């Protein structure tokens, strides 16, 4: 019975907007975005990384540095050479030196080489074929099958674009999606942007807008329910504070369960989540008690990669001691600098352990308000007698 109670208590570690030092509650965590979008995002197109150009009814491959070419000159004597396009985009063949071909289609390269050879030969006949595509590469990671076929590359890895290639094409070429693949949440990273596509919608409805055309340097991430693709840091009053690798759809409850649950002195209605956003790091409060008393499962929010979950032992006035102990761990983890700004000098959690006028020595006080609390003077919180005895 006690075991069941502990498990139910563990289930109750979820995100409500708890109590801050200034009396006002920090903002609630924003509701999770729609996981299965119906409108496909619009992505930027970089001509320098495109693998094809539309010419007539068929797309043509655009050659680039490191592509391997097989060139045949049919003259009095057959001449055949296999050459690579150099990093500067030039090739040399027969009597022609330093012909710039990067960015041409195969037919354009054929014509350019024929004109260059015409300076030395009468009516030269040239054939050009790309035998190894190396200039436009995409990376595929996540829940992709590895078929273990000899001589055939499958599974996660780097794949060349050989012409007009869509996202689903490259996944199928790599062996197809794994059984636990979440095809409605496939992520494509292009440049500095990240875009989510619903490939399940493509399979169900044929909506080609969610099957984008790829270009060189794209990164495709196929999430899987059992794949450990998310890093979550759980700190404070839990049994086993540590860094945990979680599945992509992991929630707060799962993270706290991995950490062994709350300790006896944990403050369940003021759990903090520190999250990096485009506007900088934000802190939110989670009310664990609402799951216990109201079965409010909405509090069990899905965590983001690199979220920091902090479970205090009392109101956040005594967080200074915990953050001081945690700082070496965070530095080792090399978390983004935006997180470190929350607990270092000048950040939103800038702390001072000096004596507060009118209080006993050792009282901890924030010199700046916590993110999400009122902008007024921070409230000093003195340790309880029980805490002083423990120390």
C-alpha positions as CSV (number, residue, x, y, z in Angstrom):
1,X,0.0,0.0,0.0
2,X,2.8,2.4,0.9
3,X,4.5,1.6,-2.4
4,X,1.3,2.5,-4.3
5,X,1.0,5.7,-2.4
6,X,4.6,6.6,-3.3
7,X,4.0,5.8,-6.9
8,X,0.9,8.0,-7.0
9,X,2.8,10.8,-5.2
10,X,5.5,10.5,-7.8
11,X,2.8,10.8,-10.5
12,X,2.1,14.2,-9.1
13,X,5.1,16.2,-10.1
14,X,3.6,18.4,-12.7
15,X,3.8,21.9,-14.0
16,X,1.6,24.6,-12.4
17,X,2.6,28.1,-11.8
18,X,4.0,28.0,-8.4
19,X,4.9,30.6,-5.8
20,X,7.8,33.1,-6.3
21,X,9.8,35.1,-3.8
22,X,8.0,38.3,-4.6
23,X,4.5,36.9,-3.9
24,X,3.4,36.8,-7.5
25,X,3.3,33.5,-9.4
26,X,5.6,32.9,-12.3
27,X,3.9,32.4,-15.7
28,X,2.5,29.1,-16.6
29,X,4.2,26.9,-19.1
30,X,2.9,27.6,-22.6
31,X,0.7,24.9,-23.9
32,X,2.5,22.4,-26.2
33,X,2.4,23.3,-29.9
34,X,0.4,21.1,-32.2
35,X,2.6,18.1,-32.8
36,X,0.9,17.0,-36.1
37,X,0.7,20.2,-38.2
38,X,-1.8,20.3,-41.0
39,X,-0.2,23.3,-42.8
40,X,3.3,22.6,-43.9
41,X,5.9,25.3,-43.0
42,X,7.5,27.4,-45.7
43,X,11.3,26.8,-45.8
44,X,14.0,29.1,-47.3
45,X,15.7,27.9,-50.5
46,X,19.4,28.4,-51.0
47,X,20.4,28.2,-54.7
48,X,24.0,27.3,-53.7
49,X,22.7,24.1,-52.1
50,X,20.1,23.1,-54.6
51,X,20.6,19.7,-56.3
52,X,18.6,20.2,-59.4
53,X,17.0,22.7,-61.8
54,X,13.8,22.2,-63.7
55,X,14.4,22.0,-67.5
56,X,11.5,20.8,-69.5
57,X,9.6,17.9,-68.1
58,X,12.5,16.4,-66.2
59,X,14.7,17.9,-63.5
60,X,18.5,18.0,-64.1
61,X,21.2,17.4,-61.5
62,X,23.5,20.4,-60.7
63,X,27.1,19.3,-60.4
64,X,29.4,20.7,-57.7
65,X,32.8,20.3,-56.0
66,X,33.8,16.7,-55.3
67,X,31.4,15.1,-57.7
68,X,33.0,12.4,-59.8
69,X,32.6,12.6,-63.5
70,X,33.1,10.0,-66.3
71,X,34.0,11.9,-69.5
72,X,34.3,10.2,-72.9
73,X,35.7,12.0,-76.0
74,X,34.8,10.2,-79.2
75,X,37.3,11.2,-81.8
76,X,39.9,9.4,-83.9
77,X,40.8,7.5,-80.7
78,X,38.4,7.0,-77.8
79,X,39.5,8.9,-74.7
80,X,37.8,8.1,-71.4
81,X,38.7,9.8,-68.1
82,X,37.3,9.7,-64.6
83,X,37.8,13.0,-62.8
84,X,36.6,14.9,-59.8
85,X,35.4,18.4,-59.8
86,X,38.0,20.3,-57.7
87,X,37.1,22.4,-54.6
88,X,37.4,25.6,-56.7
89,X,34.7,24.2,-59.1
90,X,37.1,23.6,-62.0
91,X,38.0,20.5,-64.1
92,X,40.7,19.7,-66.5
93,X,40.2,17.2,-69.4
94,X,42.3,16.4,-72.4
95,X,43.6,19.7,-73.8
96,X,41.2,21.8,-71.7
97,X,42.6,23.2,-68.4
98,X,40.7,24.8,-65.6
99,X,37.2,24.9,-67.0
100,X,34.7,26.1,-64.3
101,X,31.7,23.8,-64.2
102,X,30.3,24.0,-60.6
103,X,26.6,25.0,-60.8
104,X,26.1,23.6,-64.3
105,X,23.7,20.8,-65.2
106,X,25.2,17.8,-66.9
107,X,23.9,18.9,-70.3
108,X,25.4,22.4,-69.7
109,X,28.7,20.9,-68.7
110,X,28.7,18.7,-71.8
111,X,28.1,21.8,-74.0
112,X,30.7,23.9,-72.2
113,X,33.4,21.1,-72.6
114,X,32.5,20.6,-76.2
115,X,33.0,24.3,-77.0
116,X,36.3,24.4,-75.1
117,X,37.6,21.3,-77.0
118,X,36.5,22.9,-80.3
119,X,39.4,25.2,-80.0
120,X,41.8,22.2,-80.5
121,X,39.6,19.6,-82.3
122,X,37.2,19.6,-85.2
123,X,33.6,18.8,-84.1
124,X,34.5,16.9,-80.9
125,X,31.9,14.5,-79.5
126,X,31.7,14.4,-75.7
127,X,29.7,12.4,-73.3
128,X,29.5,13.3,-69.6
129,X,28.1,11.2,-66.8
130,X,28.1,11.8,-63.0
131,X,29.3,8.5,-61.5
132,X,29.5,9.5,-57.8
133,X,27.3,12.3,-56.3
134,X,29.2,14.0,-53.5
135,X,28.5,17.7,-53.6
136,X,25.1,17.8,-52.0
137,X,24.8,15.6,-48.8
138,X,22.0,15.4,-46.3
139,X,22.2,13.9,-42.8
140,X,19.6,11.5,-41.5
141,X,19.3,10.5,-37.9
142,X,16.7,9.0,-35.6
143,X,14.3,6.2,-35.9
144,X,15.4,4.7,-39.2
145,X,15.8,1.0,-40.0
146,X,19.2,-0.6,-40.4
147,X,18.8,-3.5,-42.8
148,X,22.4,-4.7,-42.5
149,X,22.7,-5.5,-46.2
150,X,26.2,-6.1,-47.5
151,X,27.4,-3.3,-49.8
152,X,24.2,-1.2,-49.3
153,X,24.2,1.7,-46.9
154,X,21.2,1.9,-44.7
155,X,20.2,3.4,-41.3
156,X,21.4,6.7,-39.9
157,X,24.1,8.5,-41.8
158,X,24.9,10.8,-44.6
159,X,23.2,10.4,-48.0
160,X,23.9,12.1,-51.4
161,X,21.3,13.9,-53.4
162,X,21.3,12.6,-57.0
163,X,18.6,14.8,-58.4
164,X,15.2,16.1,-57.1
165,X,14.8,14.2,-53.9
166,X,12.1,14.5,-51.3
167,X,12.2,13.8,-47.6
168,X,10.3,10.5,-47.8
169,X,12.6,9.3,-50.7
170,X,15.7,9.6,-48.6
171,X,14.1,7.9,-45.6
172,X,13.0,5.0,-47.8
173,X,16.5,4.8,-49.4
174,X,18.0,4.5,-45.9
175,X,15.8,1.5,-45.1
176,X,12.5,3.1,-44.1
177,X,11.2,4.3,-40.8
178,X,11.6,2.1,-37.7
179,X,8.4,0.7,-36.0
180,X,8.4,3.3,-33.3
181,X,9.0,6.3,-35.7
182,X,6.8,9.3,-35.1
183,X,6.3,10.3,-38.7
184,X,3.9,13.1,-37.7
185,X,6.8,14.9,-36.1
186,X,9.7,14.6,-38.5
187,X,12.1,17.6,-38.1
188,X,14.1,19.2,-40.9
189,X,17.0,21.6,-40.0
190,X,18.0,23.9,-42.8
191,X,20.5,26.6,-42.0
192,X,19.6,28.2,-38.7
193,X,15.9,27.2,-39.0
194,X,14.0,24.1,-37.7
195,X,10.8,22.9,-39.4
196,X,8.4,20.1,-38.5
197,X,6.6,18.0,-41.1
198,X,3.9,15.4,-40.9
199,X,5.0,12.6,-43.1
200,X,2.1,10.4,-41.8
201,X,-0.2,12.9,-43.5
202,X,1.7,12.3,-46.7
203,X,1.1,8.6,-46.4
204,X,-2.5,9.0,-45.4
205,X,-3.7,11.7,-47.7
206,X,-0.9,12.3,-50.3
207,X,-0.4,15.8,-49.1
208,X,2.9,16.5,-50.9
209,X,3.4,19.8,-49.0
210,X,4.6,17.8,-46.0
211,X,7.1,16.0,-48.2
212,X,9.6,18.8,-48.9
213,X,12.3,18.7,-51.6
214,X,15.7,18.4,-49.9
215,X,18.8,20.5,-50.6
216,X,22.5,20.0,-49.6
217,X,23.4,20.2,-45.9
218,X,19.8,19.5,-44.7
219,X,19.5,17.5,-41.5
220,X,16.5,15.2,-41.1
221,X,15.5,14.0,-37.6
222,X,13.0,11.1,-37.4
223,X,11.9,10.9,-33.7
224,X,11.1,7.6,-32.2
225,X,9.0,6.8,-29.1
226,X,11.8,4.7,-27.7
227,X,14.8,6.8,-28.9
228,X,16.7,8.7,-26.3
229,X,17.0,12.0,-28.2
230,X,16.2,14.5,-25.4
231,X,18.5,15.7,-22.6
232,X,16.8,16.7,-19.3
233,X,18.6,17.8,-16.1
234,X,16.7,17.0,-12.9
235,X,18.1,18.7,-9.8
236,X,17.1,19.4,-6.2
237,X,15.1,17.3,-3.9
238,X,14.8,14.1,-5.9
239,X,16.3,10.7,-5.1
240,X,18.8,10.7,-7.9
241,X,19.6,14.1,-9.4
242,X,21.3,13.7,-12.7
243,X,21.2,14.3,-16.4
244,X,18.8,11.9,-18.2
245,X,18.4,11.0,-21.8
246,X,14.7,10.7,-22.5
247,X,12.5,9.9,-25.5
248,X,11.4,12.8,-27.6
249,X,7.8,12.8,-26.2
250,X,8.9,12.5,-22.5
251,X,7.0,14.5,-19.9
252,X,7.8,15.9,-16.5
253,X,6.4,12.9,-14.7
254,X,8.7,10.6,-16.6
255,X,11.7,12.7,-15.8
256,X,10.9,12.8,-12.1
257,X,10.3,9.0,-12.2
258,X,13.8,8.5,-13.8
259,X,15.2,10.6,-10.9
260,X,13.7,8.3,-8.3
261,X,10.8,10.6,-7.3
262,X,10.6,13.4,-4.7
263,X,12.4,13.3,-1.4
264,X,10.6,13.7,1.9
265,X,11.4,17.4,2.1
266,X,10.6,18.3,-1.5
267,X,8.1,21.2,-2.1
268,X,5.8,19.7,-4.6
269,X,3.7,22.7,-5.5
270,X,6.7,24.9,-6.4
271,X,8.8,22.8,-8.9
272,X,10.7,25.0,-11.3
273,X,11.4,24.4,-15.0
274,X,14.2,26.5,-16.6
275,X,13.8,26.6,-20.4
276,X,15.7,28.4,-23.1
277,X,13.6,30.3,-25.6
278,X,14.2,32.7,-28.4
279,X,13.7,35.6,-26.0
280,X,16.3,34.1,-23.5
281,X,15.9,31.8,-20.6
282,X,12.6,31.6,-18.8
283,X,11.6,30.0,-15.5
284,X,8.2,28.4,-14.9
285,X,6.6,26.8,-11.9
286,X,4.9,23.4,-11.7
287,X,2.3,22.5,-9.1
288,X,2.7,18.9,-8.3
289,X,-0.1,18.9,-5.8
290,X,-2.7,19.5,-8.4
291,X,-2.1,16.0,-9.8
292,X,-2.7,14.5,-6.4
293,X,-5.6,16.6,-5.3
294,X,-7.4,17.3,-8.6
295,X,-6.0,14.6,-11.0
296,X,-4.9,17.6,-13.2
297,X,-2.9,15.6,-15.8
298,X,-2.6,18.8,-17.9
299,X,0.2,19.7,-15.5
300,X,2.2,16.7,-16.9
301,X,3.7,18.8,-19.7
302,X,6.1,17.5,-22.4
303,X,9.6,18.7,-21.7
304,X,11.9,20.3,-24.2
305,X,15.5,19.3,-24.9
306,X,17.9,20.8,-22.4
307,X,15.1,21.7,-19.9
308,X,16.3,22.0,-16.3
309,X,13.9,20.7,-13.6
310,X,14.6,22.0,-10.1
311,X,12.7,20.6,-7.1
312,X,13.1,22.8,-4.0
313,X,12.8,21.9,-0.4
314,X,11.0,25.0,0.6
315,X,10.0,28.3,-1.1
316,X,12.5,29.5,-3.6
317,X,14.3,31.7,-1.0
318,X,16.7,28.9,-0.2
319,X,17.6,27.9,-3.7
320,X,21.0,29.6,-3.5
321,X,22.5,26.6,-1.7
322,X,21.2,24.2,-4.2
323,X,22.3,26.2,-7.2
324,X,25.8,26.6,-5.7
325,X,26.1,22.8,-5.4
326,X,24.7,22.3,-8.9
327,X,26.9,24.8,-10.7
328,X,29.9,22.4,-11.2
329,X,27.6,19.8,-12.8
330,X,26.1,22.4,-15.2
331,X,29.5,23.6,-16.2
332,X,30.6,20.0,-16.9
333,X,27.5,19.4,-19.0
334,X,28.4,22.5,-21.1
335,X,24.8,23.6,-21.3
336,X,24.0,26.6,-23.4
337,X,25.3,29.9,-21.9
338,X,21.7,31.2,-21.6
339,X,21.2,28.7,-18.8
340,X,24.3,29.7,-16.9
341,X,23.1,33.3,-17.0
342,X,20.3,32.3,-14.7
343,X,22.6,31.5,-11.8
344,X,25.7,33.5,-12.4
345,X,26.4,37.2,-11.7
346,X,24.1,39.4,-13.7
347,X,21.6,36.7,-14.6
348,X,18.0,36.4,-13.5
349,X,18.9,34.2,-10.5
350,X,21.8,36.4,-9.3
351,X,22.1,35.5,-5.6
352,X,23.7,37.0,-2.5
353,X,24.3,35.0,0.7
354,X,25.3,38.0,2.7
355,X,23.5,39.2,5.9
356,X,20.1,40.9,5.4
357,X,19.5,43.9,7.7
358,X,17.2,43.0,10.6
359,X,17.7,39.2,10.1
360,X,20.1,36.6,11.4
361,X,23.4,35.8,9.8
362,X,23.1,33.2,7.1
363,X,19.7,34.2,5.8
364,X,19.7,33.9,2.0
365,X,18.1,36.5,-0.2
366,X,17.8,37.3,-3.9
367,X,19.4,40.5,-5.0
368,X,17.2,40.4,-8.2
369,X,13.7,39.0,-8.5
370,X,13.2,35.6,-10.1
371,X,11.9,35.6,-13.7
372,X,8.2,35.8,-13.6
373,X,7.9,37.2,-10.1
374,X,6.9,40.8,-9.2
375,X,9.4,43.5,-9.9
376,X,9.4,44.7,-6.3
377,X,11.9,43.9,-3.6
378,X,12.6,40.2,-3.2
379,X,11.4,38.6,0.0
380,X,14.1,37.2,2.3
381,X,13.3,33.7,3.5
382,X,15.0,32.4,6.6
383,X,15.7,28.7,7.0
384,X,13.3,26.8,9.2
385,X,14.6,25.5,12.6
386,X,14.5,21.9,11.1
387,X,16.7,23.0,8.2
388,X,19.2,24.7,10.5
389,X,19.4,21.5,12.5
390,X,20.1,19.4,9.4
391,X,22.8,21.8,8.3
